[in-house]
Amino acid sequence: MAHTGRSATTLGEWEAKFDERTAVLDCRHRASTARLVGKLEFRSPGGEQMPILIGPTPKPGQLMIYDSRGDGQMYLRFNSAGGALTITLTPRRRTAARGQLTLCGTATLGRRSFACRTFPPQQTRVVQISSGPADSALNDSLFDIARDVALRLRAEHVAITTKPAEGAGKPTFAVTMQGRIEEPAASELTITVHQGFYRSRYVPWYRPLDKKRLPTAPTGWMSWNTYFDQAGEKENLDEARIGAKYLKPYGLQIWSIESWQDNSPCLPVSKFHHLSLRPCAKQFPHGMPWLAMQIRQFGFVPGLWSVPFGTGDEEFYRQHKGWFLHHPDGRPMSNWCGKFVLDPSQPAVRRFMTECNRRMVEWGYDFFKIDGQWGGHRDYSAQFYEVPEVRAAFQRPCENPFELCTKALRKGIGPNRILLAGAAHFTGPEVAVTDAARVGADVASPGHPTGWRNYLDQARMILTGLFVHGIVWYCDPDTLLVGTGAPIEQARLIATAIALSGQVTFAGDKLGELTPERMWLLQRCLPVCDVRPLDLYPINQLAPIWDLKISRPFAHWDIVSLFNFSTEADTTMDVEMAELGLDAEKHYLVYDFWAGRLLGRFSGRVSLEVKRQSNMLLAIHEDLGRPQFLSTDRHLTQGAVSLTALEWDESLLTLSGESEMVAGEQTRLTFSVPAGFQSKAVEAARAQVGRIDRNDDGMVVVEIGSSRATTATWQLRFAAESGRRK
């Protein structure tokens, strides 16, 4: 056998180096700086390790695998096409070769990279999302948000695990790829760098979301889906007074004013006097600057809805007739945004758009919801300006009118205020200037209150846009309504869908009419949990299982919702742990949030009954064989937004942690205490210990409370009993 030591080969965009003395392969993609370094190993079916060496007549991109007699049995060939580097097992002899090739090492991509899944399954039953650097056995890729670069791995078996962070450098990932020579479909390992992954597939105006400026999705309240066009300053301030008491302590941030323009108390929107910036005197007698000050006194950020692409104000139209679009016969063009629609080809018009937003900033507003941008219908701005008849009416040649509009609007708002694009789409230019985007239809409309069909539409829209959420913008599925118009099971279902996906969360119920149970449910969705997708592709099926994987320096757990979207019957849902990207061989504790009970210890799979038009909300923790945290009722994510520390001291048999407290609320903490341990004492600092329940099923439930917002520390001490499970 030849022992030439090392080989280095340039294959297209890749450089591959192999050291036969260590069997280490070093693959570098020059343009993206992606790198995968690992040990190559080939084993026969009997477990014999067969050496991988540089052949006697070295050929670029080719290695040889030898048997115990020193005979070359198969080639290991490297090929490159574009950003793909493929390692192929090829038999050298006539009889069939058998055995497994493994590449095990580490990969790096970029400073904002994370493990994910980019190859969609044939059917989507489980949706993966994460809070923190969570891992899943289903992941097959790395993605760097900052540069829009994906490193995609294809093999019969792929495993990616996030390694502990070291300093401020690039995240590092442990990678294992395996293939078999006896199956042609399994005989290749492919490593592909896809530069412009989102830009070339889904988001032409890709721009990474600035999470330093806006760390999580916005929260707030707005009137439209219950008051529609009838909410004036009195109604808004009456609601804000209740919101300040019951929702602001939980994380509600924004109070956004809808339908405030002159002539706005009566639909359609095209008749509203959008561009004059004159409020409806009857509904807003003190004016918009005064209202912004009142909102701030309640502790909220003032927000404002606008439609700056047209108007229904005939006087304004007559005064600025040259700014508007007309048919060849002189009739003004109209759409959903106005009886008279602006011509964005004119610099003066775009300057006016900028100035309108600047004036609203001067009024004291810091959140802007700009509507009418939908690209799915020619009656709305994004597509309206693409219509040949409309483009022919422009006063100047203009290739990108809607993009110019979005830039003008953002310029007026400024870089540090929140812009939510109403009815926006990730394929449009609004991505480049927008913080958040309304992706769903109205959850209610005049004469058509919220019902089951509306909730289904919300859930579908959450999934369709989920893959861009937290990456290019925050998705807004429209208002979360939990009021008494729907059964509590349906309200829980849609609250879960919005809370687990971490999307924009605006309440819209008449708050004074909410029962304590419904207000409690709304509070469980605040603040928004910082969530990003793990499945980086559109999901157009109404998947029944949503898995939020939570990763913190002190613990990892899954919050899983089983949705029964059927209107017909209850159903039994069988869930394999492997479907959730969990280890099928391990045991897990499963806790039912709505019922407040530990369902048991499971391995491999769990089978549960889910009632129609409802969901089960589960916390799934690996069974650690000792007392451990299970859940808290502070939030539907059960610890993701409130638990800040967790530690088990084996020598002292003590479980301790820290929880962020809401002033005046009793927070329930739930723990599993297996056989062999006895709870001795519960203590807390900066909080008072209330009720303690010790259940026969091995659960301990502790209530703690504080009169002020603080971070409480707590401690549970245990004694070991005979027969303790090791």
Secondary structure, DSSP 8 states (H G I E B T S, - for coil): -----EEEEEETTEEEEEETTTTEEEEEETTT--EEEEEEEEE-TT--EE-EE--SS--TTEEEEE-TTS-EEEEEEEEEETTEEEEEEEE-SSS----EEEEEEEEE--TTEEEEB-S--SS--EEEEEESS---TT--EEEETTTTEEEEEESSEEEEEE----TTS--EEEEEEEEETTSGGGSEEEEEEEETHHHHHT-TT-----TTT--S--EEEESHHHHGGG--HHHHHHHHHHHHHHTGGGT--EEEE-S-BTTTTSS-GGGS--TT--B-TTT-TT-HHHHHHHHHHTT-EEEEEE-TTEE--HHHHHHTGGGB-B-TTS-B--BTTBSEEB-TTSHHHHHHHHHHHHHHHHHT--EEEE----SSSTTSHHHHTTSHHHHHT-SS--S-HHHHHHHHHHHHH-TTSEEEETT--TTSGGGGT-SEEE-S--S-BTTB---HHHHHHHHHHHHHTGGGBTTTBEEE---B--STTS-HHHHHHHHHHHHHHT--EEE-S-GGG--HHHHHHHHTT-S----EESB-S---S--SEEEEEEEETTEEEEEEEEEE--SS--EEEEEEGGGGT--TTSEEEEEETTTTEEEEEEESEEEEEE-TTEEEEEEEEE--SS-EEEEETTSTTTTTTTEEEEEEETTTTEEEEEEEE-TT-EEEEEEE--TTEEEEEEEEESSEEEEEEE-TTSEEEEEEE-SS-EEEEEEEEEEE-TT---
